[in-house]
Amino acid sequence: MSLILPSIINSLSLSALYILVALGFAFLFNILGIVNFAHGAIYMVGSYICFQFAEVYGLNQWLALLLSIAIVGAFGLFLEKFAYRRFFQDMDRIVVLSVAIILILETTLNITVGIYPRTLPSFAPGHIGTGLVSVSTERVVALLISAAFLAALLWMVNKTKPGQQMLAISQNLEGSSLQGINIRRIAGMACAIACGLAAMSGSIMGSIFNISPFMGDYMLVKAVEIVMLGGIGSISGVIYAGLIIGTLDSVLPIVVGGAASQAVGFGIVVVLLIYRPKGLMGRELQ
């Protein structure tokens, strides 16, 4: 029990953070058809903004988190209006543009703060439990925050008018426009939500692990992996896939050890996609 309970909490907290990052990536792809390869770099920028406010300016950690979400969300609005909107439904140019954004953000961080890893202050230091059973408070808080954000996002998509408009756009862009839905407003909202989720995940992940200018590259791979496994167009599929990959990433390092755990985990995902090309709950990739 001393190992099982902490392992479960670690798996769930890591899965929840993976899911939020992947949902941000899937949001733009499902709704607007934008493959935002800069999503990982935005995740990285969010963690550094939180670090700047908390460590350099000495603000409260939670206030720094909220400021990071707000600033990166506003950056999402900027990206949609001045970058992605100009190349809407032009996949090739969107990919080139997102790669350029990655280079700009990573180079800027390298020049301004350097390449050395840093660690965000803990949001909830200490442990919960006594005796043989002890769980990191940081992991529990990460799980609770991620679950709350996920529940709020699902409620917004399924129960509010903007959320229903997002679903309509993802199903039929032209038909939604003919029904009077403001595509530009919804696109900006979707981009802001996606970037805000990335900033929140990056900030919390940075308090558990180190942050570096290249941390977004790893998370981008995880986001793409989760979206492909979950299935294109399926939010519930992203959740299930995030739970699977988060559990694999938590358990395999204990069983396999070292970098081999990542290769084994990716191999399992490849095998699943071979037998189910459309993912767990989506449509088949074209």
Secondary structure, DSSP 8 states (H G I E B T S, - for coil): -TTHHHHHHHHHHHHHHHHHHHHHHHHHHHHH----TTHHHHHHHHHHHHHIIIIIS---HHHHHHHHHHHHHHHHHHHHHHTGGGGTT-HHHHHHHHHHHHHHHHHHHHHHH-SS-B----SS-SEE--TT--EEHHHHHHHHHHHHHHHHHHHHHHHSHHHHHHHHHHH-HHHHHHTT--HHHHHHHHHHHHHHHHHHHHHHHHHHS-B-TTHHHHHHHHHHHHHHHH-BT-HHHHHHHHHHHHHHHHHHHHHT-TTHHHHHHHHHHHHHHHH-TTTTTSB---
